[in-house]
């Protein structure tokens, strides 16, 4: 129990499946200044509330179908599901460096 400092990994929970994973292996959704929910890169440069989802379409779909997603963000935020979906898929497609990625479905 010593020297956790530098190795301290921020863990977040996927709003769809409750899996806990290092923050940077999850896709973050955040509310932009105009109240629209956007997909955020691991840079996480949008401050404020965020919702985290595993980088796979199953969790994304689950997240979209559950109220917890909006709840984790902001009640009156605007969710453009189709737009988010394409953004999300773009992320996952290009995200070969996602550490949590698995093909074993
Ligand atoms: Zn998940």
Backbone and ligand atoms as CSV (ligand in chain L), in Angstrom:
chain,resi,resn,atom,element,x,y,z
A,1,UNK,N,N,0.836,-1.200,0.000
A,1,UNK,CA,C,0.000,0.000,0.000
A,1,UNK,C,C,0.866,1.243,0.000
A,2,UNK,N,N,1.728,1.358,-0.949
A,2,UNK,CA,C,2.518,2.574,-0.976
A,2,UNK,C,C,2.761,3.017,-2.416
A,3,UNK,N,N,3.005,4.278,-2.556
A,3,UNK,CA,C,3.385,4.819,-3.858
A,3,UNK,C,C,2.396,4.553,-4.973
A,4,UNK,N,N,1.124,4.758,-4.722
A,4,UNK,CA,C,0.163,4.565,-5.807
A,4,UNK,C,C,0.122,5.764,-6.738
A,5,UNK,N,N,0.685,6.847,-6.298
A,5,UNK,CA,C,0.587,8.107,-7.012
A,5,UNK,C,C,0.617,8.054,-8.524
A,6,UNK,N,N,1.734,7.780,-9.084
A,6,UNK,CA,C,1.869,7.874,-10.532
A,6,UNK,C,C,1.098,6.789,-11.271
A,7,UNK,N,N,0.886,5.685,-10.608
A,7,UNK,CA,C,0.179,4.600,-11.274
A,7,UNK,C,C,-1.320,4.630,-11.026
A,8,UNK,N,N,-1.740,5.651,-10.380
A,8,UNK,CA,C,-3.142,5.744,-10.058
A,8,UNK,C,C,-3.955,5.920,-11.340
A,9,UNK,N,N,-4.750,4.917,-11.660
A,9,UNK,CA,C,-5.549,4.977,-12.869
A,9,UNK,C,C,-6.963,5.398,-12.513
A,10,UNK,N,N,-7.448,6.379,-13.242
A,10,UNK,CA,C,-8.818,6.800,-12.996
A,10,UNK,C,C,-9.776,5.804,-13.623
A,11,UNK,N,N,-10.610,5.255,-12.800
A,11,UNK,CA,C,-11.545,4.243,-13.269
A,11,UNK,C,C,-12.943,4.832,-13.369
A,12,UNK,N,N,-13.602,4.501,-14.458
A,12,UNK,CA,C,-14.976,4.954,-14.647
A,12,UNK,C,C,-15.848,3.743,-14.969
A,13,UNK,N,N,-17.119,3.925,-14.821
A,13,UNK,CA,C,-18.040,2.827,-15.057
A,13,UNK,C,C,-18.866,3.077,-16.306
A,14,UNK,N,N,-18.969,2.045,-17.121
A,14,UNK,CA,C,-19.805,2.141,-18.316
A,14,UNK,C,C,-21.269,2.260,-17.893
A,15,UNK,N,N,-21.985,3.208,-18.471
A,15,UNK,CA,C,-23.375,3.402,-18.062
A,15,UNK,C,C,-24.276,2.285,-18.582
A,16,UNK,N,N,-23.771,1.502,-19.522
A,16,UNK,CA,C,-24.593,0.432,-20.080
A,16,UNK,C,C,-24.429,-0.878,-19.313
A,17,UNK,N,N,-23.196,-1.302,-19.114
A,17,UNK,CA,C,-22.989,-2.642,-18.564
A,17,UNK,C,C,-22.367,-2.623,-17.167
A,18,UNK,N,N,-22.112,-1.443,-16.641
A,18,UNK,CA,C,-21.563,-1.305,-15.292
A,18,UNK,C,C,-20.135,-1.819,-15.145
A,19,UNK,N,N,-19.518,-2.142,-16.258
A,19,UNK,CA,C,-18.138,-2.592,-16.181
A,19,UNK,C,C,-17.248,-1.412,-15.802
A,20,UNK,N,N,-16.334,-1.664,-14.903
A,20,UNK,CA,C,-15.389,-0.625,-14.534
A,20,UNK,C,C,-14.132,-0.790,-15.368
A,21,UNK,N,N,-13.660,0.315,-15.874
A,21,UNK,CA,C,-12.475,0.258,-16.717
A,21,UNK,C,C,-11.722,1.568,-16.588
A,22,UNK,N,N,-10.440,1.522,-16.891
A,22,UNK,CA,C,-9.682,2.776,-16.886
A,22,UNK,C,C,-10.351,3.794,-17.807
A,23,UNK,N,N,-10.448,4.993,-17.306
A,23,UNK,CA,C,-11.109,6.079,-18.010
A,23,UNK,C,C,-10.699,6.186,-19.474
A,24,UNK,N,N,-9.412,6.034,-19.745
A,24,UNK,CA,C,-8.964,6.268,-21.120
A,24,UNK,C,C,-9.282,5.122,-22.070
A,25,UNK,N,N,-9.815,4.025,-21.556
A,25,UNK,CA,C,-10.228,2.967,-22.470
A,25,UNK,C,C,-11.712,3.046,-22.771
A,26,UNK,N,N,-12.380,3.986,-22.150
A,26,UNK,CA,C,-13.807,4.154,-22.406
A,26,UNK,C,C,-14.026,5.372,-23.290
A,27,UNK,N,N,-15.171,5.385,-23.948
A,27,UNK,CA,C,-15.534,6.543,-24.743
A,27,UNK,C,C,-16.376,7.461,-23.871
A,28,UNK,N,N,-16.002,8.710,-23.869
A,28,UNK,CA,C,-16.723,9.654,-23.023
A,28,UNK,C,C,-17.715,10.471,-23.837
A,29,UNK,N,N,-18.881,10.631,-23.247
A,29,UNK,CA,C,-19.860,11.535,-23.827
A,29,UNK,C,C,-19.984,12.722,-22.884
A,30,UNK,N,N,-20.084,13.880,-23.462
A,30,UNK,CA,C,-20.188,15.062,-22.618
A,30,UNK,C,C,-21.174,16.032,-23.240
A,31,UNK,N,N,-21.590,16.984,-22.446
A,31,UNK,CA,C,-22.524,17.988,-22.931
A,31,UNK,C,C,-21.740,19.228,-23.329
A,32,UNK,N,N,-21.892,19.613,-24.583
A,32,UNK,CA,C,-21.205,20.804,-25.058
A,32,UNK,C,C,-21.929,22.051,-24.547
A,33,UNK,N,N,-21.322,23.186,-24.787
A,33,UNK,CA,C,-21.847,24.437,-24.257
A,33,UNK,C,C,-23.282,24.724,-24.656
A,34,UNK,N,N,-23.676,24.243,-25.825
A,34,UNK,CA,C,-25.037,24.527,-26.284
A,34,UNK,C,C,-26.035,23.464,-25.850
A,35,UNK,N,N,-25.592,22.561,-24.983
A,35,UNK,CA,C,-26.523,21.571,-24.451
A,35,UNK,C,C,-26.654,20.310,-25.276
A,36,UNK,N,N,-25.854,20.218,-26.332
A,36,UNK,CA,C,-25.912,19.041,-27.183
A,36,UNK,C,C,-24.881,18.019,-26.699
A,37,UNK,N,N,-25.314,16.784,-26.620
A,37,UNK,CA,C,-24.401,15.730,-26.194
A,37,UNK,C,C,-23.471,15.362,-27.342
A,38,UNK,N,N,-22.205,15.317,-27.033
A,38,UNK,CA,C,-21.223,15.004,-28.053
A,38,UNK,C,C,-20.318,13.877,-27.571
A,39,UNK,N,N,-19.671,13.237,-28.539
A,39,UNK,CA,C,-18.695,12.220,-28.202
A,39,UNK,C,C,-17.363,12.926,-27.985
A,40,UNK,N,N,-16.691,12.535,-26.953
A,40,UNK,CA,C,-15.449,13.207,-26.619
A,40,UNK,C,C,-14.292,12.223,-26.667
A,41,UNK,N,N,-13.240,12.689,-27.215
A,41,UNK,CA,C,-12.047,11.854,-27.276
A,41,UNK,C,C,-11.468,11.691,-25.878
A,42,UNK,N,N,-10.520,10.795,-25.783
A,42,UNK,CA,C,-9.930,10.542,-24.479
A,42,UNK,C,C,-9.239,11.766,-23.904
A,43,UNK,N,N,-9.015,12.750,-24.736
A,43,UNK,CA,C,-8.472,13.997,-24.229
A,43,UNK,C,C,-9.407,14.649,-23.223
A,44,UNK,N,N,-10.673,14.330,-23.361
A,44,UNK,CA,C,-11.678,14.792,-22.414
A,44,UNK,C,C,-11.536,16.280,-22.122
A,45,UNK,N,N,-11.562,17.062,-23.179
A,45,UNK,CA,C,-11.333,18.492,-22.986
A,45,UNK,C,C,-12.597,19.291,-22.748
A,46,UNK,N,N,-13.712,18.593,-22.658
A,46,UNK,CA,C,-14.940,19.288,-22.274
A,46,UNK,C,C,-15.170,19.033,-20.797
A,47,UNK,N,N,-15.207,20.108,-20.068
A,47,UNK,CA,C,-15.396,19.955,-18.635
A,47,UNK,C,C,-16.861,19.657,-18.328
A,48,UNK,N,N,-17.083,19.297,-17.114
A,48,UNK,CA,C,-18.455,19.043,-16.710
A,48,UNK,C,C,-18.784,17.575,-16.686
A,49,UNK,N,N,-20.055,17.304,-16.721
A,49,UNK,CA,C,-20.483,15.936,-16.552
A,49,UNK,C,C,-20.207,15.122,-17.785
A,50,UNK,N,N,-19.924,13.864,-17.538
A,50,UNK,CA,C,-19.690,12.978,-18.659
A,50,UNK,C,C,-20.301,11.625,-18.388
A,51,UNK,N,N,-20.575,10.913,-19.460
A,51,UNK,CA,C,-21.034,9.539,-19.335
A,51,UNK,C,C,-20.039,8.685,-20.105
A,52,UNK,N,N,-19.698,7.557,-19.536
A,52,UNK,CA,C,-18.692,6.707,-20.159
A,52,UNK,C,C,-19.323,5.429,-20.670
A,53,UNK,N,N,-18.867,5.024,-21.854
A,53,UNK,CA,C,-19.404,3.819,-22.481
A,53,UNK,C,C,-18.246,3.012,-23.058
A,54,UNK,N,N,-18.332,1.693,-22.950
A,54,UNK,CA,C,-17.317,0.828,-23.545
A,54,UNK,C,C,-17.259,1.074,-25.052
A,55,UNK,N,N,-16.097,0.889,-25.631
A,55,UNK,CA,C,-15.968,1.107,-27.075
A,55,UNK,C,C,-16.533,-0.041,-27.895
A,56,UNK,N,N,-17.771,-0.357,-27.691
A,56,UNK,CA,C,-18.407,-1.335,-28.578
A,56,UNK,C,C,-19.871,-0.945,-28.769
A,57,UNK,N,N,-20.410,-1.375,-29.908
A,57,UNK,CA,C,-21.736,-0.894,-30.304
A,57,UNK,C,C,-22.826,-1.423,-29.389
A,58,UNK,N,N,-22.598,-2.559,-28.792
A,58,UNK,CA,C,-23.598,-3.103,-27.882
A,58,UNK,C,C,-23.821,-2.176,-26.698
A,59,UNK,N,N,-22.732,-1.756,-26.118
A,59,UNK,CA,C,-22.863,-0.870,-24.979
A,59,UNK,C,C,-23.419,0.484,-25.406
A,60,UNK,N,N,-23.045,0.909,-26.591
A,60,UNK,CA,C,-23.576,2.179,-27.078
A,60,UNK,C,C,-25.099,2.096,-27.212
A,61,UNK,N,N,-25.567,1.031,-27.864
A,61,UNK,CA,C,-27.006,0.876,-28.054
A,61,UNK,C,C,-27.725,0.779,-26.722
A,62,UNK,N,N,-27.126,0.031,-25.825
A,62,UNK,CA,C,-27.714,-0.102,-24.502
A,62,UNK,C,C,-27.773,1.254,-23.798
A,63,UNK,N,N,-26.685,1.979,-23.930
A,63,UNK,CA,C,-26.628,3.290,-23.284
A,63,UNK,C,C,-27.697,4.219,-23.841
A,64,UNK,N,N,-27.913,4.137,-25.157
A,64,UNK,CA,C,-28.908,5.003,-25.782
A,64,UNK,C,C,-30.315,4.639,-25.347
A,65,UNK,N,N,-30.510,3.391,-25.008
A,65,UNK,CA,C,-31.861,2.949,-24.688
A,65,UNK,C,C,-32.177,3.081,-23.197
A,66,UNK,N,N,-31.208,3.491,-22.440
A,66,UNK,CA,C,-31.459,3.604,-21.017
A,66,UNK,C,C,-31.454,5.058,-20.573
A,67,UNK,N,N,-32.259,5.323,-19.626
A,67,UNK,CA,C,-32.350,6.676,-19.112
A,67,UNK,C,C,-31.083,7.079,-18.374
A,68,UNK,N,N,-30.340,6.090,-17.954
A,68,UNK,CA,C,-29.149,6.394,-17.169
A,68,UNK,C,C,-28.152,7.224,-17.949
A,69,UNK,N,N,-28.190,7.054,-19.250
A,69,UNK,CA,C,-27.256,7.809,-20.076
A,69,UNK,C,C,-27.514,9.301,-19.943
A,70,UNK,N,N,-28.755,9.678,-20.188
A,70,UNK,CA,C,-29.110,11.091,-20.074
A,70,UNK,C,C,-28.965,11.556,-18.630
A,71,UNK,N,N,-29.326,10.670,-17.737
A,71,UNK,CA,C,-29.246,11.017,-16.328
A,71,UNK,C,C,-27.809,11.322,-15.911
A,72,UNK,N,N,-26.892,10.574,-16.487
A,72,UNK,CA,C,-25.486,10.786,-16.144
A,72,UNK,C,C,-24.977,12.110,-16.687
A,73,UNK,N,N,-25.670,12.604,-17.673
A,73,UNK,CA,C,-25.234,13.862,-18.267
A,73,UNK,C,C,-26.033,15.013,-17.679
A,74,UNK,N,N,-27.065,15.362,-18.372
A,74,UNK,CA,C,-27.863,16.487,-17.902
A,74,UNK,C,C,-29.262,16.285,-18.448
A,75,UNK,N,N,-30.237,16.496,-17.651
A,75,UNK,CA,C,-31.589,16.117,-18.049
A,75,UNK,C,C,-32.070,16.779,-19.330
A,76,UNK,N,N,-31.709,17.999,-19.501
A,76,UNK,CA,C,-32.258,18.692,-20.662
A,76,UNK,C,C,-31.292,18.737,-21.839
A,77,UNK,N,N,-30.346,17.852,-21.824
A,77,UNK,CA,C,-29.412,17.852,-22.939
A,77,UNK,C,C,-30.055,17.237,-24.179
A,78,UNK,N,N,-29.536,17.636,-25.309
A,78,UNK,CA,C,-30.065,17.162,-26.578
A,78,UNK,C,C,-29.231,15.981,-27.061
A,79,UNK,N,N,-29.898,14.874,-27.299
A,79,UNK,CA,C,-29.194,13.685,-27.754
A,79,UNK,C,C,-29.586,13.379,-29.203
A,80,UNK,N,N,-28.642,13.550,-30.088
A,80,UNK,CA,C,-28.849,13.202,-31.485
A,80,UNK,C,C,-28.309,11.786,-31.681
A,81,UNK,N,N,-29.185,10.828,-31.506
A,81,UNK,CA,C,-28.729,9.434,-31.486
A,81,UNK,C,C,-27.998,9.021,-32.740
A,82,UNK,N,N,-28.543,9.361,-33.893
A,82,UNK,CA,C,-27.901,8.953,-35.130
A,82,UNK,C,C,-26.544,9.619,-35.292
A,83,UNK,N,N,-26.509,10.886,-34.951
A,83,UNK,CA,C,-25.245,11.605,-35.045
A,83,UNK,C,C,-24.218,11.023,-34.096
A,84,UNK,N,N,-24.657,10.756,-32.879
A,84,UNK,CA,C,-23.749,10.195,-31.896
A,84,UNK,C,C,-23.261,8.824,-32.327
A,85,UNK,N,N,-24.175,8.079,-32.907
A,85,UNK,CA,C,-23.812,6.726,-33.314
A,85,UNK,C,C,-22.701,6.740,-34.347
A,86,UNK,N,N,-22.843,7.608,-35.346
A,86,UNK,CA,C,-21.806,7.638,-36.376
A,86,UNK,C,C,-20.494,8.156,-35.800
A,87,UNK,N,N,-20.600,9.120,-34.895
A,87,UNK,CA,C,-19.380,9.609,-34.247
A,87,UNK,C,C,-18.724,8.502,-33.430
A,88,UNK,N,N,-19.572,7.804,-32.722
A,88,UNK,CA,C,-19.085,6.729,-31.868
A,88,UNK,C,C,-18.380,5.659,-32.691
A,89,UNK,N,N,-19.031,5.262,-33.787
A,89,UNK,CA,C,-18.454,4.217,-34.625
A,89,UNK,C,C,-17.144,4.681,-35.246
A,90,UNK,N,N,-17.092,5.937,-35.593
A,90,UNK,CA,C,-15.865,6.490,-36.146
A,90,UNK,C,C,-14.743,6.331,-35.119
A,91,UNK,N,N,-15.107,6.637,-33.897
A,91,UNK,CA,C,-14.165,6.497,-32.793
A,91,UNK,C,C,-13.644,5.090,-32.661
A,92,UNK,N,N,-14.597,4.178,-32.581
A,92,UNK,CA,C,-14.234,2.795,-32.313
A,92,UNK,C,C,-13.444,2.224,-33.484
A,93,UNK,N,N,-13.867,2.600,-34.695
A,93,UNK,CA,C,-13.157,2.131,-35.873
A,93,UNK,C,C,-11.708,2.577,-35.882
A,94,UNK,N,N,-11.526,3.836,-35.562
A,94,UNK,CA,C,-10.174,4.384,-35.632
A,94,UNK,C,C,-9.402,4.100,-34.353
A,95,UNK,N,N,-10.117,3.574,-33.365
A,95,UNK,CA,C,-9.491,3.424,-32.059
A,95,UNK,C,C,-8.796,2.103,-31.862
A,96,UNK,N,N,-7.898,1.767,-32.754
A,96,UNK,CA,C,-7.184,0.503,-32.607
A,96,UNK,C,C,-6.343,0.496,-31.350
A,97,UNK,N,N,-6.187,1.661,-30.759
A,97,UNK,CA,C,-5.396,1.710,-29.534
A,97,UNK,C,C,-6.255,1.625,-28.280
A,98,UNK,N,N,-7.522,1.305,-28.477
A,98,UNK,CA,C,-8.346,1.059,-27.304
A,98,UNK,C,C,-7.842,-0.185,-26.605
A,99,UNK,N,N,-7.445,-0.008,-25.393
A,99,UNK,CA,C,-6.862,-1.159,-24.698
A,99,UNK,C,C,-7.892,-2.211,-24.354
A,100,UNK,N,N,-9.110,-1.791,-24.182
A,100,UNK,CA,C,-10.113,-2.738,-23.737
A,100,UNK,C,C,-10.768,-3.517,-24.882
A,101,UNK,N,N,-10.330,-3.223,-26.083
A,101,UNK,CA,C,-10.986,-3.837,-27.238
A,101,UNK,C,C,-10.763,-5.341,-27.279
A,102,UNK,N,N,-11.844,-6.033,-27.555
A,102,UNK,CA,C,-11.747,-7.479,-27.684
A,102,UNK,C,C,-12.616,-7.936,-28.823
A,103,UNK,N,N,-12.249,-9.007,-29.415
A,103,UNK,CA,C,-13.019,-9.518,-30.541
A,103,UNK,C,C,-13.854,-10.730,-30.145
A,104,UNK,N,N,-13.841,-11.061,-28.905
A,104,UNK,CA,C,-14.488,-12.315,-28.511
A,104,UNK,C,C,-15.971,-12.145,-28.188
A,105,UNK,N,N,-16.512,-10.949,-28.582
A,105,UNK,CA,C,-17.917,-10.666,-28.443
A,105,UNK,C,C,-18.540,-11.284,-27.229
L,1,ZN,ZN,ZN,-20.134,-1.369,-21.284
